[in-house]
Amino acid sequence: MGNLGSWLFVAVAIVIVAEVVLRAFFGLPQIWTEETASFLTIIGAFFMFAYTLKEHGHVTVDFINALLSDRSNRILRIFTNFLCLGFCVILIWTGTKMIASSRMMGRGPRYSSSRSGFSRSLCPSPRPSCSLSSSGS
């Protein structure tokens, strides 16, 4: 998990460098790079968080752990893991409500399908040769 998270951050760097090079040297800005870098960063961070949790690498207050028995430390670890799980559930629930609210207000992705969005990202300016119809052709 840790390696995958690390490689996702390498992919983020590559995406950002590609955007800078394409925009600065070729005048071809890409619309997908910012969102892709953001999503890859979030996914990579979650993989790194999971790896750190698995390896017990988070910062702990040692003097409290030293006062507790092994059984109490396990119970404390399980309790804090459930607190984190509850926090994640709240984040997912709130995020889902925000997405639904945005959709109801007519906000959302700029393009109806990922295919047309990707195709439009290849066309830096609105030229007749790059016009796409949303009818699926």
Backbone as a printed PyTorch tensor [residue, N CA C, xyz], in Angstrom:
tensor([[[  0.8210,  -1.2040,   0.0000],
         [  0.0000,   0.0000,   0.0000],
         [  0.8570,   1.2580,   0.0000]],

        [[  1.9200,   1.2250,   0.7930],
         [  2.7970,   2.3910,   0.8620],
         [  3.4650,   2.6810,  -0.4640]],

        [[  3.8960,   1.6040,  -1.1500],
         [  4.5370,   1.7950,  -2.4580],
         [  3.5560,   2.3570,  -3.4810]],

        [[  2.3320,   1.8450,  -3.4690],
         [  1.3260,   2.3430,  -4.4090],
         [  1.0460,   3.8270,  -4.1560]],

        [[  0.9020,   4.1950,  -2.8910],
         [  0.6880,   5.6070,  -2.5610],
         [  1.8410,   6.4760,  -3.0300]],

        [[  3.0680,   5.9800,  -2.8470],
         [  4.2450,   6.7310,  -3.2960],
         [  4.2520,   6.9090,  -4.8050]],

        [[  3.9220,   5.8350,  -5.5200],
         [  3.9090,   5.9170,  -6.9850],
         [  2.8000,   6.8340,  -7.4900]],

        [[  1.7060,   6.9220,  -6.7520],
         [  0.6510,   7.8590,  -7.1540],
         [  1.1380,   9.2970,  -7.0430]],

        [[  1.9540,   9.5930,  -6.0330],
         [  2.5120,  10.9440,  -5.9240],
         [  3.5090,  11.2210,  -7.0480]],

        [[  4.2270,  10.1980,  -7.4910],
         [  5.1090,  10.3520,  -8.6630],
         [  4.2560,  10.6550,  -9.8930]],

        [[  3.1190,   9.9630, -10.0310],
         [  2.2090,  10.2170, -11.1620],
         [  1.6790,  11.6490, -11.1210]],

        [[  1.3890,  12.1570,  -9.9220],
         [  0.9270,  13.5460,  -9.7880],
         [  1.9950,  14.4980, -10.3060]],

        [[  3.2370,  14.2530,  -9.9230],
         [  4.3280,  15.1110, -10.3890],
         [  4.4470,  15.0680, -11.9090]],

        [[  4.3110,  13.8910, -12.4910],
         [  4.4030,  13.7550, -13.9520],
         [  3.2710,  14.5100, -14.6340]],

        [[  2.0510,  14.3890, -14.1020],
         [  0.9000,  15.0850, -14.6830],
         [  1.1100,  16.5980, -14.6300]],

        [[  1.5920,  17.0930, -13.5040],
         [  1.7940,  18.5430, -13.3640],
         [  2.9070,  19.0290, -14.2910]],

        [[  4.0050,  18.2820, -14.3600],
         [  5.0960,  18.6690, -15.2650],
         [  4.6140,  18.6500, -16.7130]],

        [[  3.8380,  17.6410, -17.0790],
         [  3.3130,  17.5590, -18.4480],
         [  2.4370,  18.7740, -18.7560]],

        [[  1.6020,  19.1700, -17.7990],
         [  0.7530,  20.3430, -18.0150],
         [  1.5870,  21.6000, -18.2140]],

        [[  2.5930,  21.7800, -17.3830],
         [  3.4390,  22.9780, -17.4940],
         [  4.1730,  22.9940, -18.8280]],

        [[  4.7260,  21.8690, -19.2220],
         [  5.4680,  21.8010, -20.4940],
         [  4.5290,  22.0380, -21.6700]],

        [[  3.3830,  21.3600, -21.6760],
         [  2.4480,  21.5340, -22.7930],
         [  1.9300,  22.9640, -22.8910]],

        [[  1.6680,  23.5890, -21.7400],
         [  1.1310,  24.9480, -21.7600],
         [  2.2220,  25.9650, -22.0970]],

        [[  3.3850,  25.8530, -21.4570],
         [  4.4270,  26.8680, -21.6270],
         [  5.1390,  26.7800, -22.9710]],

        [[  5.4490,  25.5730, -23.4220],
         [  6.2640,  25.4400, -24.6240],
         [  5.4610,  25.2060, -25.9000]],

        [[  4.2790,  24.6220, -25.7690],
         [  3.5050,  24.2970, -26.9600],
         [  2.1890,  25.0630, -27.0500]],

        [[  1.8520,  25.8190, -26.0060],
         [  0.5970,  26.5670, -26.0080],
         [ -0.6280,  25.6690, -25.9990]],

        [[ -0.5120,  24.4890, -25.3890],
         [ -1.5990,  23.5140, -25.3560],
         [ -2.0130,  23.2070, -23.9170]],

        [[ -2.7680,  24.0850, -23.2980],
         [ -3.2190,  23.7670, -21.9290],
         [ -4.2130,  22.6100, -21.9510]],

        [[ -4.1560,  21.7920, -20.9460],
         [ -5.0350,  20.6320, -20.8420],
         [ -6.0150,  20.8560, -19.6880]],

        [[ -7.2890,  20.5550, -19.9030],
         [ -8.2790,  20.8020, -18.8620],
         [ -8.3460,  19.6760, -17.8370]],

        [[ -7.8110,  18.5280, -18.1190],
         [ -7.9440,  17.3740, -17.2400],
         [ -6.8460,  17.2720, -16.1960]],

        [[ -5.7630,  18.0060, -16.3400],
         [ -4.6010,  17.7680, -15.4810],
         [ -4.8200,  18.2020, -14.0340]],

        [[ -5.4720,  19.3110, -13.8110],
         [ -5.6660,  19.7970, -12.4420],
         [ -6.5280,  18.8270, -11.6370]],

        [[ -7.6400,  18.4110, -12.2100],
         [ -8.5240,  17.4850, -11.5030],
         [ -7.8760,  16.1170, -11.3300]],

        [[ -7.1610,  15.6620, -12.3420],
         [ -6.4820,  14.3760, -12.2390],
         [ -5.4320,  14.4130, -11.1410]],

        [[ -4.6480,  15.4850, -11.0910],
         [ -3.6360,  15.6160, -10.0420],
         [ -4.2860,  15.6670,  -8.6620]],

        [[ -5.3990,  16.3600,  -8.5380],
         [ -6.1010,  16.4320,  -7.2500],
         [ -6.5970,  15.0640,  -6.8110]],

        [[ -7.2480,  14.3420,  -7.7170],
         [ -7.7680,  13.0210,  -7.3670],
         [ -6.6430,  12.0390,  -7.0380]],

        [[ -5.5690,  12.0620,  -7.8230],
         [ -4.4530,  11.1660,  -7.5410],
         [ -3.7950,  11.4920,  -6.2030]],

        [[ -3.7340,  12.7690,  -5.8560],
         [ -3.1770,  13.1680,  -4.5630],
         [ -4.0320,  12.6270,  -3.4260]],

        [[ -5.3470,  12.7570,  -3.5510],
         [ -6.2490,  12.2620,  -2.5070],
         [ -6.1330,  10.7520,  -2.3820]],

        [[ -6.1630,  10.0450,  -3.4980],
         [ -6.0810,   8.5870,  -3.4610],
         [ -4.7340,   8.1410,  -2.8890]],

        [[ -3.6540,   8.7910,  -3.3260],
         [ -2.3260,   8.4660,  -2.8000],
         [ -2.2330,   8.7070,  -1.3020]],

        [[ -2.8080,   9.8110,  -0.8470],
         [ -2.7920,  10.1070,   0.5900],
         [ -3.5560,   9.0430,   1.3700]],

        [[ -4.6950,   8.5990,   0.8540],
         [ -5.4500,   7.5520,   1.5430],
         [ -4.6610,   6.2420,   1.6090]],

        [[ -3.9610,   5.8880,   0.5220],
         [ -3.1260,   4.6970,   0.5710],
         [ -2.0150,   4.8510,   1.6030]],

        [[ -1.4210,   6.0360,   1.6740],
         [ -0.3590,   6.2710,   2.6530],
         [ -0.9070,   6.2670,   4.0740]],

        [[ -2.1050,   6.8130,   4.2800],
         [ -2.7180,   6.7700,   5.6110],
         [ -2.9730,   5.3270,   6.0320]],

        [[ -3.4830,   4.5150,   5.1140],
         [ -3.7600,   3.1120,   5.4280],
         [ -2.4730,   2.3660,   5.7670]],

        [[ -1.4240,   2.6370,   5.0130],
         [ -0.1360,   1.9920,   5.2820],
         [  0.3960,   2.4030,   6.6600]],

        [[  0.3110,   3.6830,   6.9650],
         [  0.7910,   4.1720,   8.2550],
         [ -0.0170,   3.5740,   9.3970]],

        [[ -1.3160,   3.4510,   9.2110],
         [ -2.1670,   2.8430,  10.2300],
         [ -1.8030,   1.3670,  10.4170]],

        [[ -1.5640,   0.6710,   9.3230],
         [ -1.2020,  -0.7500,   9.3940],
         [  0.1260,  -0.9500,  10.1270]],

        [[  1.0710,  -0.0580,   9.8970],
         [  2.4030,  -0.1640,  10.5000],
         [  2.4840,   0.4840,  11.8860]],

        [[  1.3570,   0.9920,  12.3850],
         [  1.3120,   1.7000,  13.6770],
         [  2.3270,   2.8430,  13.6860]],

        [[  2.3600,   3.5890,  12.6100],
         [  3.3320,   4.6620,  12.4610],
         [  2.8260,   6.0300,  12.8670]],

        [[  1.5700,   6.1260,  13.3040],
         [  1.0410,   7.4210,  13.7030],
         [  1.6570,   7.8630,  15.0250]],

        [[  1.6570,   9.1310,  15.2510],
         [  2.1790,   9.6860,  16.4910],
         [  1.2590,   9.2790,  17.6320]],

        [[  1.8420,   8.7690,  18.6890],
         [  1.0590,   8.3810,  19.8660],
         [  1.6190,   9.0810,  21.0930]],

        [[  0.8090,   9.1510,  22.1160],
         [  1.2510,   9.7070,  23.3910],
         [  1.7840,   8.5280,  24.1960]],

        [[  3.0960,   8.3950,  24.2130],
         [  3.7230,   7.2030,  24.7920],
         [  3.4940,   7.0670,  26.2900]],

        [[  3.4340,   8.1590,  26.9920],
         [  3.3120,   8.0130,  28.4400],
         [  1.9610,   7.4330,  28.8330]],

        [[  0.9300,   7.6360,  28.0220],
         [ -0.3600,   6.9940,  28.3030],
         [ -0.2730,   5.5060,  27.9720]],

        [[  0.3210,   5.1720,  26.8330],
         [  0.4770,   3.7650,  26.4600],
         [  1.3400,   3.0090,  27.4650]],

        [[  2.3420,   3.6650,  28.0270],
         [  3.2140,   3.0090,  28.9970],
         [  2.4640,   2.6800,  30.2830]],

        [[  1.4470,   3.4680,  30.6230],
         [  0.6790,   3.2260,  31.8450],
         [ -0.3410,   2.1040,  31.6780]],

        [[ -0.7080,   1.7870,  30.4370],
         [ -1.7480,   0.7960,  30.1790],
         [ -1.1470,  -0.5770,  29.9210]],

        [[ -1.9280,  -1.5860,  30.2080],
         [ -1.5020,  -2.9620,  29.9100],
         [ -1.6380,  -3.2020,  28.3990]],

        [[ -1.1130,  -4.3350,  27.9450],
         [ -1.2180,  -4.6770,  26.5230],
         [ -2.6820,  -4.7820,  26.0920]],

        [[ -3.4940,  -5.3970,  26.9340],
         [ -4.9200,  -5.5460,  26.6130],
         [ -5.5890,  -4.1720,  26.5210]],

        [[ -5.2830,  -3.2810,  27.4430],
         [ -5.8660,  -1.9370,  27.4240],
         [ -5.3980,  -1.1480,  26.2080]],

        [[ -4.1370,  -1.3330,  25.8230],
         [ -3.6330,  -0.6630,  24.6210],
         [ -4.3660,  -1.1470,  23.3720]],

        [[ -4.6450,  -2.4510,  23.2980],
         [ -5.4050,  -2.9770,  22.1620],
         [ -6.8140,  -2.4070,  22.1340]],

        [[ -7.4530,  -2.3440,  23.3070],
         [ -8.8070,  -1.7790,  23.3870],
         [ -8.7850,  -0.3070,  22.9780]],

        [[ -7.7880,   0.4330,  23.4360],
         [ -7.6600,   1.8480,  23.0650],
         [ -7.4510,   1.9910,  21.5580]],

        [[ -6.6170,   1.1310,  20.9800],
         [ -6.3640,   1.1840,  19.5320],
         [ -7.6410,   0.8760,  18.7550]],

        [[ -8.3990,  -0.1370,  19.1930],
         [ -9.6590,  -0.4740,  18.5260],
         [-10.6380,   0.6900,  18.6440]],

        [[-10.7130,   1.2880,  19.8130],
         [-11.6120,   2.4190,  20.0260],
         [-11.2630,   3.5890,  19.1130]],

        [[ -9.9770,   3.9330,  19.0490],
         [ -9.5770,   5.0610,  18.1940],
         [ -9.7780,   4.7330,  16.7190]],

        [[ -9.5950,   3.4610,  16.3330],
         [ -9.8550,   3.0820,  14.9380],
         [-11.3350,   3.2400,  14.6010]],

        [[-12.2100,   2.8810,  15.5480],
         [-13.6430,   3.0760,  15.3120],
         [-14.0040,   4.5580,  15.2630]],

        [[-13.3290,   5.3850,  16.0640],
         [-13.5480,   6.8360,  15.9720],
         [-13.1680,   7.3440,  14.5820]],

        [[-12.0280,   6.8740,  14.0760],
         [-11.6010,   7.2740,  12.7260],
         [-12.5870,   6.7850,  11.6760]],

        [[-13.0710,   5.5620,  11.8410],
         [-14.0600,   5.0260,  10.9080],
         [-15.3330,   5.8720,  10.9260]],

        [[-15.7840,   6.2520,  12.1200],
         [-16.9660,   7.1180,  12.2310],
         [-16.7510,   8.4530,  11.5420]],

        [[-15.5570,   9.0250,  11.7080],
         [-15.2290,  10.2810,  11.0440],
         [-15.2780,  10.1250,   9.5300]],

        [[-14.7440,   9.0040,   9.0120],
         [-14.7750,   8.7500,   7.5680],
         [-16.2080,   8.5920,   7.0660]],

        [[-17.0430,   7.9200,   7.8450],
         [-18.4500,   7.7550,   7.4570],
         [-19.1360,   9.1160,   7.3870]],

        [[-18.8540,   9.9780,   8.3550],
         [-19.4360,  11.3310,   8.3450],
         [-18.9570,  12.1030,   7.1110]],

        [[-17.6710,  11.9930,   6.7880],
         [-17.1500,  12.6700,   5.5940],
         [-17.8180,  12.1610,   4.3270]],

        [[-17.9710,  10.8620,   4.2110],
         [-18.6190,  10.2850,   3.0210],
         [-20.0740,  10.7390,   2.9440]],

        [[-20.7830,  10.7050,   4.0610],
         [-22.1890,  11.1090,   4.0930],
         [-22.3390,  12.5820,   3.7000]],

        [[-21.5190,  13.4380,   4.2910],
         [-21.5860,  14.8690,   3.9940],
         [-21.2020,  15.1490,   2.5470]],

        [[-20.1530,  14.4740,   2.0670],
         [-19.7380,  14.6610,   0.6750],
         [-20.8070,  14.2250,  -0.3070]],

        [[-21.4780,  13.1160,   0.0050],
         [-22.5570,  12.6290,  -0.8610],
         [-23.7060,  13.6250,  -0.9000]],

        [[-24.0430,  14.1970,   0.2530],
         [-25.1030,  15.2060,   0.2830],
         [-24.7050,  16.4490,  -0.5040]],

        [[-23.4480,  16.8480,  -0.4160],
         [-22.9870,  18.0210,  -1.1700],
         [-23.0500,  17.7710,  -2.6710]],

        [[-22.6640,  16.5780,  -3.0930],
         [-22.7280,  16.2370,  -4.5170],
         [-24.1710,  16.2510,  -4.9960]],

        [[-25.0740,  15.6470,  -4.2140],
         [-26.4920,  15.6300,  -4.5940],
         [-27.0430,  17.0480,  -4.6660]],

        [[-26.6620,  17.8980,  -3.7260],
         [-27.1160,  19.2880,  -3.7300],
         [-26.6020,  20.0290,  -4.9680]],

        [[-25.3350,  19.8010,  -5.3110],
         [-24.7660,  20.4400,  -6.5020],
         [-25.4760,  19.9880,  -7.7650]],

        [[-25.7710,  18.7050,  -7.8430],
         [-26.4820,  18.1810,  -9.0150],
         [-27.8740,  18.7950,  -9.1430]],

        [[-28.5560,  18.9620,  -7.9970],
         [-29.9020,  19.5430,  -8.0340],
         [-29.8730,  21.0020,  -8.4780]],

        [[-28.7710,  21.6980,  -8.2050],
         [-28.6330,  23.0950,  -8.6220],
         [-28.1180,  23.2110, -10.0500]],

        [[-27.8750,  22.0630, -10.6840],
         [-27.4170,  22.0900, -12.0740],
         [-25.9190,  22.2100, -12.2100]],

        [[-25.1960,  22.0400, -11.1180],
         [-23.7380,  22.0990, -11.1820],
         [-23.2010,  20.6900, -11.2430]],

        [[-22.1050,  20.5330, -11.9470],
         [-21.5150,  19.2060, -12.0590],
         [-20.4220,  19.2160, -13.0940]],

        [[-20.1350,  18.0620, -13.6560],
         [-19.0870,  17.9890, -14.6760],
         [-19.4240,  18.8810, -15.8640]],

        [[-18.3850,  19.4180, -16.4790],
         [-18.5850,  20.3090, -17.6200],
         [-19.1050,  19.5810, -18.8460]],

        [[-18.8070,  18.2990, -18.9540],
         [-19.1710,  17.5380, -20.1420],
         [-20.0090,  16.3460, -19.7290]],

        [[-20.8840,  15.9400, -20.6270],
         [-21.8170,  14.8560, -20.2970],
         [-21.1470,  13.4910, -20.2550]],

        [[-20.0430,  13.3100, -20.9400],
         [-19.3590,  12.0210, -20.8980],
         [-17.8610,  12.2370, -20.8270]],

        [[-17.1770,  11.2740, -20.2560],
         [-15.7270,  11.3970, -20.1360],
         [-15.0710,  11.3700, -21.5180]],

        [[-15.7020,  10.7120, -22.4710],
         [-15.1230,  10.6460, -23.8120],
         [-15.0750,  12.0340, -24.4440]],

        [[-16.1720,  12.7810, -24.3530],
         [-16.1590,  14.1100, -24.9600],
         [-15.2600,  15.0480, -24.1680]],

        [[-15.1880,  14.8650, -22.8290],
         [-14.3110,  15.6950, -22.0130],
         [-12.8610,  15.4720, -22.3680]],

        [[-12.4810,  14.2160, -22.5590],
         [-11.1080,  13.9160, -22.9340],
         [-10.8050,  14.4520, -24.3220]],

        [[-11.7470,  14.2860, -25.2470],
         [-11.5330,  14.7790, -26.6050],
         [-11.3990,  16.2940, -26.6170]],

        [[-12.1930,  16.9770, -25.8200],
         [-12.1110,  18.4340, -25.7870],
         [-10.7950,  18.8930, -25.1670]],

        [[-10.2400,  18.1050, -24.2420],
         [ -8.9790,  18.5040, -23.6360],
         [ -7.8470,  18.4660, -24.6460]],

        [[ -7.9980,  17.7020, -25.7130],
         [ -6.9730,  17.6360, -26.7360],
         [ -7.0280,  18.8280, -27.6780]],

        [[ -8.1160,  19.5770, -27.6520],
         [ -8.2950,  20.7310, -28.5160],
         [ -8.1350,  21.9950, -27.6820]],

        [[ -7.0050,  22.6640, -27.7540],
         [ -6.7700,  23.8060, -26.8870],
         [ -7.6270,  25.0250, -27.1940]],

        [[ -8.0890,  25.1530, -28.4000],
         [ -8.9060,  26.3180, -28.7280],
         [-10.1200,  25.8570, -29.5250]],

        [[-11.2060,  26.6250, -29.4660],
         [-12.4100,  26.2230, -30.2020],
         [-12.2410,  26.4480, -31.7010]],

        [[-11.7660,  25.4390, -32.3910],
         [-11.6210,  25.5020, -33.8390],
         [-12.6650,  24.6010, -34.4680]],

        [[-13.0710,  24.8720, -35.6760],
         [-14.0540,  24.0050, -36.3160],
         [-13.6060,  22.5550, -36.4040]],

        [[-12.3060,  22.3180, -36.5450],
         [-11.8350,  20.9410, -36.6520],
         [-11.9290,  20.1970, -35.3310]],

        [[-12.1120,  20.9420, -34.2320],
         [-12.1740,  20.3050, -32.9250],
         [-13.5710,  20.2950, -32.3520]],

        [[-14.5390,  20.7720, -33.1020],
         [-15.8830,  20.8040, -32.5240],
         [-16.4290,  19.3840, -32.4360]],

        [[-17.0690,  19.1060, -31.3090],
         [-17.5980,  17.7820, -31.0620],
         [-19.0860,  17.8920, -30.7810]],

        [[-19.8050,  16.9400, -31.2380],
         [-21.2250,  16.9320, -30.9080],
         [-21.4440,  15.9830, -29.7500]],

        [[-22.4330,  16.2540, -28.9160],
         [-22.7050,  15.4040, -27.7630],
         [-23.6510,  14.2800, -28.1050]],

        [[-23.9030,  14.0540, -29.3900],
         [-24.8170,  12.9890, -29.8010],
         [-24.1520,  11.6320, -29.8240]],

        [[-22.8570,  11.5600, -29.4550],
         [-22.1730,  10.2800, -29.3920],
         [-21.4370,   9.9120, -30.6700]],

        [[-21.3400,  10.8230, -31.6320],
         [-20.6380,  10.5010, -32.8680],
         [-19.1770,  10.8300, -32.7860]]])
